[in-house]
Amino acid sequence: MRASFTRRDLRRRASRRAPRRDAGCPPLDPGGTPRRAIALPGASCLDLGIAEAMNSSRHVRVPADGRGPGIDRKALWVVSELGLPTIVKACVSCRSTRHRPTGKIRVNANHKLLDVWLLICCDLCGRTSKIPVHERVNVRALDHERLLRFENNDPAMVRQLTMDATLAHKAAYQLDWTGTWQLDTDIPFYDLQREDAGPLEVIIRFELPAPVRVEKLLTAGFGLSRPAVRGMVDSGRIRLPLPIDAKAREDFTFLVVTAPPLSPERA
């Protein structure tokens, strides 16, 4: 004999098989504890566990020995932009070598071929010169959005071209980065020379591709002399992912570890 069920009975049976779960609740970990989540338009929840792991791994360089000491503090140093670099190029009128961008980009069309120049002016006499960006390039070879930025004298594009080291090498001029950056730190005071100073992780971010010597960043950031900084690097107290004499222009991370205890002979 076939049993008959009402709709209420069917709903009860379904609820026993699959426990109810609210649409907006955060996912549970294996221990049953809700994990943090953030609501987004068109979605119920976004698990922040994956997002936090991705963010924490960005721009982080592991020490060469593979040992990650317990970090007590983290700090962010930012190479902040103060201005555009000076273009070092001989002026054909006054022979001065200091030029600045005018903020203009010239585009010349000859049928389907384009010439694109960055316009610069001499600091001394004001004469305008041209730096070739593209020469006799087919219009189809350029991205349409990039071409519009050229034609509209986009300030971000002017900034990008002015700081382009590849363009400077191609056009045989140099960039003078003097006075274009400053180092901002979030450490009010950190006595690196104290023996009981805890481990520290420092992340350095660059707002502009200015080549800055690593040693200069360390002396400016910690307020120490060059011999003191070099001594800590040589002793392994400061662990760098690149040589101390190298010039950095991209983000990197370095570690400051706890000072080893003094030997009985030194004590």
RAPE-V915930 format. One record per pair of residues at least 24 apart in sequence whose ideal C-beta (glycine too) atoms are under 8 Angstrom apart, sorted by the first residue. I is the first residue (numbers start at 1). J is the second residue. Records with the same first field share a line. If there is no record, write none. Layout:
I=J, J
This chain:
59=203, 205, 251, 252, 253
60=203, 253
61=241, 252, 253, 254
63=239, 241, 255
64=239, 241
69=199, 255, 257, 258
70=199
71=199, 200, 201, 255
72=198, 199, 200
73=190, 198, 199, 200, 201
74=200, 201, 202, 203
75=185, 186, 187, 190, 200, 201, 202, 203
76=185, 186, 202, 203, 205
77=183, 184, 185, 186, 202, 203, 204, 205, 217, 221
78=183, 184, 185, 204, 205, 206, 207
79=181, 182, 183, 204, 205, 206, 207, 208, 210, 212, 217
80=181, 182, 183, 184, 207
81=180, 181, 207, 208
82=179, 180, 181, 182
83=179, 180
84=159, 162, 163, 180
85=162, 163, 175, 176, 177, 180, 210
86=123, 175, 176, 178
87=120, 131, 162, 168, 173, 174, 175, 176
88=173, 174, 175, 176
89=120, 129, 173, 174
91=122, 124, 125, 127, 129
92=127, 129
93=122, 125, 127
94=122, 124, 125, 127
96=122, 123, 124, 125
98=122, 123, 124, 176
99=123, 129
101=158, 161, 162
102=128
103=153, 155, 158
104=153, 158
105=133, 150, 151, 153, 154, 157, 158, 161
106=130
107=147, 150, 151
109=139
110=136
112=138, 139, 140
113=137, 138, 139
114=138, 139, 142, 147
116=150
118=158, 161, 162, 167
131=161, 167, 171, 173
132=171
133=161, 167
163=208, 209
165=209
177=210, 211
180=208, 210
181=207, 208, 210, 212
183=217, 220, 221
185=221
187=221
190=222
192=222, 224, 232, 237, 256
193=224, 228
194=259
195=259, 261, 262
197=256, 258, 259
198=258
199=255, 256, 257, 258
200=255, 256
201=253, 254, 255, 256
202=253, 254, 255, 256
203=251, 253
204=248, 251, 252, 253, 254
205=251
206=248, 249, 250, 251
209=249, 250
210=249
211=247, 248, 249
212=247, 248, 249
213=245, 246, 247, 248
214=240, 242, 243, 244, 245, 246, 247, 248
215=244, 245
217=248
218=244
232=256
